[in-house]
Amino acid sequence: MPKSQIDKLEELIPVLVEESRRLREDNAQLQKEVQAFRSELERSRREEGKLQEKVLRLQELEEQQKRLKKDQSQIRSTVKNLLEGIEKIGIAP
């Protein structure tokens, strides 16, 4: 004897309820994962900002080092010229 539509519906209700429960659980799990990814993204952005600051500071230090080397070279040249000038006038031994 064929099942009536009501009987078929009664059989489908528990299946639909179970599927609905499973979907809610999946949704809750996915929401947790999304939150974890957002947290990781925020942490990565903070780290990236810190790294960019360090790169900028390193560039500044490298530029400063170049200036200091140039200054050092100029000072050595000036001292050398002064010593040569002193030797020429006979002040130095």
Protein Blocks (a to p, Z undefined) as FASTA:
>chain_A
ZZdfklmmmmmmmmmmmmmmmmmmmmmmmmmmmmmmmmmmmmmmmmmmmmmmmmmmmmmm
mmmmmmmmmmmmmmmmmmmmmmmmmmmnomaZZ
